[in-house]
Amino acid sequence: MILMHGRASKGDVAQNALRVVEQAIGEPLKPQRKIVQFLPRKKNAAAVALGKLGSRKGGIARAAKLTAQERKEIAQRAAKARWGKG
């Protein structure tokens, strides 16, 4: 008759030692993860306003400057970059 030896315990030696110590002291030894929170960045309100103003002016000026054909070509390039893989 052949007998196969089973493992007396699961996991490795270090894990078993940790489990025994935790049971003995009654609390987990594993370090708790600390959540690090950074302070939110404060934006300069004047700079934000100028940026929005500039982008609005720039977009309107560029749209007025482009011809219908140029807008069509830009749109086609954008669609090809977005949808076409060739």
N, C-alpha and C positions, 0 to 999 in steps of 0.2 A: 504494500500500500504506500502511495506517494503522498506526502504531506507538503503543502505549500505554506510557506511562512508569510503571514500578513504583516503589515506595518503596525507597530504598537501605537503610533500616533501619526497624525497628519501634519503636514507642513515641515519646515526645516527647524533646526535646533534653535536658531535665534528667535524665530516666531514663537516656538513653544516656551522658551525662557521668558519672553515678554508677556505671554499670556499668563504664565504662572505668577510673575511679579505683580501684574495688574490685578489678578484675583486675590493675591495676598494683601495688597494695600487697599483694594476696594475702589480704585479709580484708574482711568486710562493714563498711560504714560506718554502716549503719542502727542507730539506738540500740536496745539491748535493753530490753524492757519490764521495769520493776521491779515486783515484786509486793509490795504493801504489806500487811502483816499487823498487825492491831491486837491488843493484849493482851485476853484474854477478861475480861469483866466479872465481878467477884466479887460474889456475892449474900450478903446478910446471912442466915445460917442461921436466926436467930431470927425474922426477918421472913418468911421462906419458910414456916416452921412455923406461924406465926400466920395467914398467908394461907390455907394449906391447912385449918387448923382452922376458920377463919371460913367458908370456902366450904362445908365439909361441914355445919356447923351451920346455915347459912343455907338451903341446899338442902333439908335435912330439915325444917326449921321451915316453909318455904314449902309444901312438899308436904303436910305435915300440915294446914296451914291451908286449902288449896284444897279445894273440893268436887269431886265427880266431874264435874259440869257445867262448872265453871270450867276444869278440866284439859282437858276435851274441846274447849272453845272455844279455849284456848291452842294445843292440838295442831292444830286446824283452821286457825287463823291461820298457824301455822308452816308447815304443808303448803301452804297457798295461796301464801305468800311464796316458798317453795322451788320449787314445781312449777307453780303457776298464774301466768299472765302477764296477769291481767285483774282 
